[in-house]
Amino acid sequence: MKRFRHRRGYGVHSPFAFDFLTYVVYERGEYYAYRELKKRYPVVCLCGGLHRLKCRKFLFRLSNYVHPSLIRIYGHVKEAETAYLAAGCRSAAVCQDLFWKVRVRENGGFVRQKELMIVGRGIAPRHWTAVVSRPSTRCSVCLLFGIRASKAALRAWNDVKRLPEAVVTFDLYDYGLVFYDRSKQRQDYIVNF
């Protein structure tokens, strides 16, 4: 019942946030890789299987939307979830090494590429602020797993939302999403996902 007030983008006035909710979070269309991924990583429809499939498809659409050069994974992310992320942007490098830096040459200097950071299971919530407070670029996006898994995780998520680097945040109940783009107005959204 808590989620009911926050569905389908009701009350969202930002064009960026409304488009993100409409075309990424709530998108119901079939993408080019869904059938192949579903065959490779089948989901049993019992015990939350449909919700797991919905979450995997969201990870695919998020990666497709951000279109990162690098998907950096902290902690543990299941193989199926990693495959959905990688399929969303096939040109992205997937990295689980915390210290790997990817740079491109642009205008005579070095600039880091667009990055999608994933804070998976196994990273203690008390460390989330340390990971989120170091965005690599203005265009980076960070996704945190399990923001409502415990009281400590919810407290850590609230700390993340207060960071000056976290410009736009989305609370999707299962995930927390942080956009670092300073061209946007600072805002926090709760979304029924």
C-alpha positions as a Markdown table, in Angstrom:
| # | Residue | x | y | z |
|---|---|---|---|---|
| 1 | Met | 0.0 | 0.0 | 0.0 |
| 2 | Lys | 2.9 | 2.3 | 0.6 |
| 3 | Arg | 3.9 | 2.1 | -3.1 |
| 4 | Phe | 0.4 | 3.0 | -4.4 |
| 5 | Arg | 0.9 | 6.8 | -4.2 |
| 6 | His | 4.1 | 6.6 | -6.2 |
| 7 | Arg | 3.1 | 4.8 | -9.4 |
| 8 | Arg | 3.4 | 5.6 | -13.1 |
| 9 | Gly | 5.1 | 9.0 | -12.5 |
| 10 | Tyr | 2.1 | 10.7 | -10.8 |
| 11 | Gly | 3.2 | 14.0 | -9.3 |
| 12 | Val | 6.5 | 14.1 | -11.3 |
| 13 | His | 6.9 | 17.5 | -13.0 |
| 14 | Ser | 10.5 | 17.2 | -14.3 |
| 15 | Pro | 10.6 | 16.3 | -18.0 |
| 16 | Phe | 13.8 | 14.3 | -17.5 |
| 17 | Ala | 12.3 | 12.3 | -14.6 |
| 18 | Phe | 9.0 | 11.7 | -16.3 |
| 19 | Asp | 10.7 | 10.5 | -19.5 |
| 20 | Phe | 13.0 | 8.2 | -17.5 |
| 21 | Leu | 10.0 | 6.7 | -15.6 |
| 22 | Thr | 8.0 | 6.3 | -18.8 |
| 23 | Tyr | 10.6 | 5.0 | -21.1 |
| 24 | Val | 12.9 | 3.1 | -18.8 |
| 25 | Val | 11.2 | 2.1 | -15.5 |
| 26 | Tyr | 7.7 | 1.4 | -16.8 |
| 27 | Glu | 8.6 | 0.4 | -20.4 |
| 28 | Arg | 6.7 | -2.8 | -21.4 |
| 29 | Gly | 7.9 | -3.2 | -25.0 |
| 30 | Glu | 10.0 | -6.1 | -26.2 |
| 31 | Tyr | 13.7 | -5.4 | -26.7 |
| 32 | Tyr | 15.9 | -7.2 | -29.2 |
| 33 | Ala | 17.7 | -9.3 | -26.6 |
| 34 | Tyr | 14.9 | -10.3 | -24.2 |
| 35 | Arg | 14.0 | -13.6 | -25.8 |
| 36 | Glu | 17.6 | -14.8 | -26.0 |
| 37 | Leu | 18.4 | -13.7 | -22.4 |
| 38 | Lys | 15.2 | -15.4 | -21.1 |
| 39 | Lys | 16.3 | -18.7 | -22.8 |
| 40 | Arg | 19.8 | -18.5 | -21.4 |
| 41 | Tyr | 18.6 | -17.5 | -17.9 |
| 42 | Pro | 15.2 | -19.0 | -17.4 |
| 43 | Val | 13.0 | -17.7 | -14.5 |
| 44 | Val | 10.6 | -20.0 | -12.7 |
| 45 | Cys | 7.3 | -18.1 | -12.2 |
| 46 | Leu | 6.9 | -19.3 | -8.6 |
| 47 | Cys | 8.2 | -17.6 | -5.5 |
| 48 | Gly | 8.8 | -14.1 | -7.0 |
| 49 | Gly | 10.0 | -15.3 | -10.4 |
| 50 | Leu | 8.0 | -12.7 | -12.3 |
| 51 | His | 9.4 | -9.9 | -10.1 |
| 52 | Arg | 12.9 | -11.2 | -10.8 |
| 53 | Leu | 12.3 | -11.1 | -14.5 |
| 54 | Lys | 10.9 | -7.6 | -14.2 |
| 55 | Cys | 14.0 | -6.5 | -12.3 |
| 56 | Arg | 16.4 | -8.1 | -14.9 |
| 57 | Lys | 14.5 | -6.3 | -17.8 |
| 58 | Phe | 14.9 | -3.0 | -15.9 |
| 59 | Leu | 18.6 | -3.6 | -15.6 |
| 60 | Phe | 18.7 | -4.1 | -19.4 |
| 61 | Arg | 16.7 | -0.9 | -20.1 |
| 62 | Leu | 18.8 | 1.1 | -17.6 |
| 63 | Ser | 22.0 | 0.0 | -19.3 |
| 64 | Asn | 20.5 | 0.8 | -22.7 |
| 65 | Tyr | 19.3 | 4.2 | -21.5 |
| 66 | Val | 22.6 | 5.3 | -19.9 |
| 67 | His | 24.6 | 3.7 | -22.8 |
| 68 | Pro | 27.9 | 3.6 | -20.7 |
| 69 | Ser | 31.4 | 2.9 | -21.9 |
| 70 | Leu | 32.0 | 1.1 | -18.7 |
| 71 | Ile | 29.8 | -0.9 | -16.3 |
| 72 | Arg | 31.7 | -1.0 | -13.0 |
| 73 | Ile | 30.4 | -3.6 | -10.5 |
| 74 | Tyr | 31.1 | -3.4 | -6.8 |
| 75 | Gly | 30.1 | -6.4 | -4.7 |
| 76 | His | 28.2 | -9.4 | -5.9 |
| 77 | Val | 25.8 | -9.3 | -8.8 |
| 78 | Lys | 24.3 | -12.5 | -10.1 |
| 79 | Glu | 25.4 | -13.8 | -13.5 |
| 80 | Ala | 22.0 | -13.3 | -15.1 |
| 81 | Glu | 21.8 | -9.7 | -13.9 |
| 82 | Thr | 25.3 | -9.0 | -15.2 |
| 83 | Ala | 24.3 | -10.5 | -18.6 |
| 84 | Tyr | 21.2 | -8.3 | -18.8 |
| 85 | Leu | 23.3 | -5.2 | -18.0 |
| 86 | Ala | 25.9 | -6.2 | -20.6 |
| 87 | Ala | 23.3 | -6.9 | -23.3 |
| 88 | Gly | 21.7 | -3.5 | -22.7 |
| 89 | Cys | 24.9 | -1.8 | -24.0 |
| 90 | Arg | 27.0 | -4.4 | -25.9 |
| 91 | Ser | 29.8 | -1.9 | -26.5 |
| 92 | Ala | 30.3 | -1.4 | -22.7 |
| 93 | Ala | 33.2 | -3.0 | -20.9 |
| 94 | Val | 32.0 | -4.8 | -17.7 |
| 95 | Cys | 34.5 | -4.5 | -14.9 |
| 96 | Gln | 34.5 | -5.9 | -11.3 |
| 97 | Asp | 38.0 | -4.6 | -10.4 |
| 98 | Leu | 37.7 | -1.6 | -8.1 |
| 99 | Phe | 40.8 | 0.1 | -9.4 |
| 100 | Trp | 40.5 | -0.2 | -13.2 |
| 101 | Lys | 40.4 | 3.2 | -14.8 |
| 102 | Val | 39.3 | 3.6 | -18.4 |
| 103 | Arg | 40.2 | 6.8 | -20.2 |
| 104 | Val | 39.7 | 8.2 | -23.7 |
| 105 | Arg | 41.7 | 11.0 | -25.4 |
| 106 | Glu | 39.5 | 14.0 | -26.1 |
| 107 | Asn | 40.6 | 17.5 | -27.1 |
| 108 | Gly | 44.2 | 16.9 | -26.2 |
| 109 | Gly | 43.5 | 15.8 | -22.7 |
| 110 | Phe | 42.2 | 12.7 | -20.9 |
| 111 | Val | 38.6 | 12.4 | -19.9 |
| 112 | Arg | 36.9 | 9.5 | -18.2 |
| 113 | Gln | 34.2 | 7.8 | -20.2 |
| 114 | Lys | 30.5 | 7.6 | -19.2 |
| 115 | Glu | 30.1 | 5.0 | -16.5 |
| 116 | Leu | 27.3 | 3.0 | -14.9 |
| 117 | Met | 28.3 | 2.0 | -11.4 |
| 118 | Ile | 26.5 | -1.0 | -9.8 |
| 119 | Val | 26.7 | -1.5 | -6.0 |
| 120 | Gly | 25.6 | -5.1 | -5.6 |
| 121 | Arg | 25.1 | -7.4 | -2.7 |
| 122 | Gly | 27.9 | -7.9 | -0.4 |
| 123 | Ile | 28.9 | -4.3 | 0.0 |
| 124 | Ala | 27.9 | -3.2 | 3.5 |
| 125 | Pro | 25.5 | -0.3 | 3.5 |
| 126 | Arg | 27.9 | 1.7 | 5.6 |
| 127 | His | 30.3 | 1.8 | 2.6 |
| 128 | Trp | 27.7 | 3.1 | 0.1 |
| 129 | Thr | 28.4 | 6.8 | 0.7 |
| 130 | Ala | 32.1 | 6.2 | 0.0 |
| 131 | Val | 31.3 | 4.5 | -3.4 |
| 132 | Val | 28.7 | 7.1 | -4.4 |
| 133 | Ser | 30.7 | 10.1 | -3.4 |
| 134 | Arg | 33.3 | 9.5 | -6.1 |
| 135 | Pro | 31.5 | 9.8 | -9.4 |
| 136 | Ser | 33.9 | 9.5 | -12.3 |
| 137 | Thr | 32.1 | 11.9 | -14.6 |
| 138 | Arg | 29.2 | 14.3 | -14.7 |
| 139 | Cys | 27.3 | 11.7 | -16.8 |
| 140 | Ser | 27.7 | 8.8 | -14.4 |
| 141 | Val | 24.8 | 6.9 | -12.9 |
| 142 | Cys | 25.0 | 4.6 | -9.8 |
| 143 | Leu | 22.5 | 1.8 | -9.0 |
| 144 | Leu | 22.4 | 0.4 | -5.5 |
| 145 | Phe | 20.9 | -3.0 | -4.7 |
| 146 | Gly | 18.7 | -3.7 | -1.7 |
| 147 | Ile | 18.1 | -0.2 | -0.3 |
| 148 | Arg | 15.2 | -1.4 | 1.8 |
| 149 | Ala | 16.6 | -4.8 | 2.7 |
| 150 | Ser | 17.2 | -3.7 | 6.3 |
| 151 | Lys | 17.0 | -0.6 | 8.6 |
| 152 | Ala | 20.7 | -0.1 | 8.2 |
| 153 | Ala | 20.4 | -0.2 | 4.4 |
| 154 | Leu | 17.5 | 2.4 | 4.5 |
| 155 | Arg | 19.6 | 4.7 | 6.7 |
| 156 | Ala | 22.5 | 4.3 | 4.4 |
| 157 | Trp | 20.3 | 5.2 | 1.4 |
| 158 | Asn | 19.1 | 8.3 | 3.2 |
| 159 | Asp | 22.7 | 9.3 | 3.7 |
| 160 | Val | 23.4 | 8.7 | 0.0 |
| 161 | Lys | 20.5 | 11.0 | -0.9 |
| 162 | Arg | 22.0 | 13.8 | 1.2 |
| 163 | Leu | 25.4 | 13.7 | -0.5 |
| 164 | Pro | 26.1 | 16.8 | -2.6 |
| 165 | Glu | 27.2 | 14.6 | -5.6 |
| 166 | Ala | 23.7 | 12.9 | -5.7 |
| 167 | Val | 21.7 | 15.3 | -7.8 |
| 168 | Val | 18.7 | 13.2 | -8.8 |
| 169 | Thr | 17.8 | 10.1 | -6.9 |
| 170 | Phe | 15.1 | 7.5 | -7.5 |
| 171 | Asp | 13.9 | 5.1 | -4.8 |
| 172 | Leu | 12.6 | 2.1 | -6.6 |
| 173 | Tyr | 12.2 | 0.0 | -3.4 |
| 174 | Asp | 14.4 | -2.8 | -4.7 |
| 175 | Tyr | 17.0 | -0.4 | -6.1 |
| 176 | Gly | 18.3 | 3.1 | -5.4 |
| 177 | Leu | 19.4 | 5.1 | -8.4 |
| 178 | Val | 21.7 | 8.1 | -8.4 |
| 179 | Phe | 22.2 | 10.5 | -11.3 |
| 180 | Tyr | 25.2 | 12.9 | -11.0 |
| 181 | Asp | 24.2 | 15.3 | -13.8 |
| 182 | Arg | 24.5 | 18.8 | -12.3 |
| 183 | Ser | 22.5 | 20.3 | -15.2 |
| 184 | Lys | 19.5 | 18.8 | -13.5 |
| 185 | Gln | 17.7 | 20.3 | -10.5 |
| 186 | Arg | 18.3 | 18.4 | -7.2 |
| 187 | Gln | 15.3 | 16.1 | -6.6 |
| 188 | Asp | 14.4 | 12.8 | -4.9 |
| 189 | Tyr | 11.7 | 10.5 | -6.3 |
| 190 | Ile | 10.0 | 7.5 | -4.7 |
| 191 | Val | 8.7 | 5.2 | -7.5 |
| 192 | Asn | 6.4 | 2.2 | -7.3 |
| 193 | Phe | 8.4 | -0.3 | -9.3 |
